[in-house]
Amino acid sequence: MPMSEAFHRRLSEVLEKTVEHFGTPFHIYDEIGIIETCETLKKAFAGREGFKEFFAVKALPNPDIMKIMKDQGFGFDCSSAPELLLSESINSRGEELMFTSNNTSVKDFEAAADSGAILNLDDISLIPKVMAMPELICFRYNPGPRRKGNKIIGNPIESKYGVSHDQIVDAYRLVINRGAKRFGMHTMLASNELNHEYMVETTSMLLSMVELVAEELDITFEFINIGGGVGIPYRPDQIPLNIEAMGKECIDLLDSFEEKKGWAPLLFMESGRYMTGPHGALITKVINHKNIYRKYVGVDASMSSLMRPGMYEAYHHIHIHGKENAKSYETVDVVGSLCENIDKFAVQRSLPLTTEGDILVIHDTGAHGHAMGFNYNANLRPKELLLRADGRVELIRREETPEDYFATLRFEKDILH
């Protein structure tokens, strides 16, 4: 289900005074819900010592949220130099960080080396660009036609990510020749997957691959990383992924591998959406109504605050604060102000009748919501708030201002003659 009843209740209790104090629009996150999900994940994989979650920073790159993850014992999966810096700003360094990038620049490799992050290479061609080969190295494996992906991340054979099946042994051989002594293997084949069996199959696939490479090159593997991709039910009729079954079945595979081989890699993953997605909401106000060929409800947020519906035709559940038990409904498009017809949070959605000033709550924006924001039409990204466990509401990122927008236009003249 979108937004838990507990989050709905906690949010409803403070929403009106929060809107009055901070204004709209804003993203707000639920500290209690995030912590509960962290604890659920750890419990599901507690049967295997050394399990570690590396929170995908790209999902919600805010240090206050990341501090919660760090307190839970999690590391961070980073894909750029600024994400590494963000992690370092809360005192996470070294093997608490995984650097998983693609089409990577030498400058980014240098940043990863400076942070001491575990280097997860995306392609065999990148090996020469790593100036100082670290002792611990990982490759992202792409199985090509051997597996299927999904709409968001694409089928593996069409994907720009990872080392191909035919290259994987050579990739490890090359880094061994350059001094690597410790090894991991990573993959990520799907995004927002609700079938736990797919993730179990991914674990099985990686175990088969590390067995193949280990035997070929006479090495062992320190870890496998099954990536992110664990999904959440955005629609009310979707069944949540069974994380308990996933944990048990993955652990069974590792136990069997260890019994057979006498050793087994640690199990890592890098969930982002699963950890924070359901624990965030975009709060926006109704400011206009339009009635032409369709009925439109205009709100004071736009696609620049949440681009998933426009980019992926993704569904985000919506409720209108105080009208949860309304009797009168109408079919509307909920729209922002961008000069793009895809600037819609809902298309032909049945919602309670609205009036200007009504507060709309757009569910499940705790991952890839604010983080994917942009400035087209000079739209400015909204603030972020955190609903603390004690009921306080804390500003954890201010909204952008026109001064921010124009900041990059203030520079010293630099003309090449």
Buried (B, 14 or more C-beta within 10 A) or exposed (E): BBBBEEBBEBBBEBBEEBBEEBBBBBBBBBBBBBBBBBEBBBEBBEBBEEBBBBBBBBBBBBEBBBBBBBEBEBBBBBBBBEBBEBBBEBEBEEEBBBBBBBEBEEEBBBBBBEBBBBBBBBBBEBBEBBEEBBEBBBBBBBBBEEBEBBEBBBBBBEBEBBBBBEBBBBBBEBBBEEEBEBBBBBBBBBBBBBBBEBBBBBBBBBBEBBBEBBEEBEBBBBBBBBBBBBBBBBEEEBEEBBBEBBBBBBBBBBEEBEEEBEEBBBBBBBBBBBBBBBBBBBBBBBBEBEEEEEBBBBBBBBBBBBBBBBEEEBBBBBBBBEBEEEEEEEEBBBBBBBEBEEBBBBBEBEBBBBEEEBBBBBBBBBBBBBBBBEEEBEBBBBBBBBBBEEEEBEBBBEBBEEEEBEEEEEEEEEEEE
